[in-house]
């Protein structure tokens, strides 16, 4: 299986050149930077001052199928009204956000998201929903977004059950990021994240964070002007890096986009990180799109577009859009990136031509796209 191993570099002050990705082993960690900001296996996006670098693709072979068929899936959707198209079935322990213009996620949107986690109280077989974690039941019957453990050979592997010695990862409500990962990470560049199963109980792995989820920047939105919902799938990072953390924006709706704060986020080998999202075609549900895709399809890691978000150490917010070089087909909708109250965009993906427009756009490179920044709110408009 392939993933997008390009670079998504945040356009920091000075707009330094993008670095070449270097895949590392089974879990496709890539090194990218613009100044000291890096993201998980991310997309090459460019700013008018950035120089794009050609990047190699990588192959990955997960040891198990990432998708598990279940009768009902969890609802991450933002619906404009009861008539809006939503591709998921709501269950009681997951958040559903009624979409209104510029609506933000608050701690009350998901019960328990601000509750301090109690180490050693929950069995490893118990998903910690009461602490704000959100199940991804189409990925794993227990709700975990990924499970990692060390084999007898010393190599890291993925599993389906949260068993003794495993790191058990989870999704957070949109607008929040996972706050738990161990300080000691594999030397080969893989990332490990989640709660530790020890003596049959769950423990935090980053004790300076009392909660399981941390809120990021709160001014970034996705506005969906389409007649169908759109599944936007974040990679589970640090962790398996599978694209299984969903934000579903319903038809005619708006909802928040998760933007991690570099001052609070995971650092990969001493470098700041941001977030990457695979963007499926309109009409693809989260259980179809927020999983590993296939080369013959256009979902998951083969989705047509990639979004990137981040807030740098100076407080600047950056968002990007780029073409996923693994996908031979463009998206079935266009995208423009807006800053503040502006209605004009210098970064546009035109679905009709499958190319980018505006003064910040770059085409003809491995991962064409563009990045915008703003301190007064930034918005992805899907149309």
JOMOUR-V194820 format. One line per field, one symbol per residue. ss: DSSP state (~ for helix, > for strand, _ for the rest). phi: phi as a letter, one per 40 degrees, with the letter a starting at -180 (. if undefined). psi: psi as a letter, one per 20 degrees, with the letter a starting at -180 (. if undefined). A space follows every 10 residues. Layout:
# JOMOUR-V194820
ss=???
phi=???
psi=???
This chain:
# JOMOUR-V194820
ss=_>>____>__ __________ ___>____>_ ___>__>>>_ ____>_____ _______>>_ __________ ______>>>_ __________ ______>>__ ______~~~_ __________ __>_____~~ ~__>______ _____>>>>> _____>>>>_ ______>>>_ >____>>>__ __________ ____>>>>__ >>>_______ __>>>____> >>>>_____> >>>>>_____ __>>>>>>>_ ___>>>____ >______>__ >>>>>>>>>_ _____~~~~_ _________~ ~~__>>>>>> >_____>>>> >>>_______ ____>>>>>_ _______>>> ____>>>___ _>______>> >>>>___>>> >>_
phi=.bbcbcbbbc ccdgfcccbc cbdbgcbfcb caabfbbbbc dbccbbbdbc bcbcbccbba bdcaccbbcb cbbcbbcbbc accccbcbbc bccbcbbccb dgcbcbcccb dgcbcccbcg bccccbcccc bgcbcbccca dchccabbac cccgccbbbb bcbdgccbca cbddhbbdbb acccbdccgc bbahcccbfg bcbcbbccbc bcbbcbcbbb bbbbcccbcb cbbcccacic gccbccbbbc dgbbacbcbc cccbcdbcfg bcbbbbbcbc cdgccccccc accbccbbbg cbccbbbbba bcccgccbba baccccccbc ccacbbbbbf ccbbbbabbc ccbfabbhcc cbbgbdbcia bbbabbgbbc bba
psi=qqrokapopp nrphmrqqqp qnqobhklpq pqqockprrr nrqoqqrhiq pqpqqqrqqq nqirpipppr hqrqojqoph riiqppjrpp rhjqqpoopr pkqqprhiho pihjpppoqj hpqhipplhi jiqpqmhigp hiiqiqpqrp rhiiqqrqai qnrpiqporq qrqpiqqpjp qqhoqqijir qpraqpopkj rpqqiniioh rhqpqbqjjp rpoojrjqqp oooqqnpqbh jqmjoqpoor pkrqrqppoq phiirppolj qqrbqqppor qpiprhihhl rpaqhiakrc ijqhqpqqqq priijpppqr prpoihpiqr rkrrpqpqpc jqipqjoppo hhilrqrrii qprjrgnqar qqqqikpqpp pp.
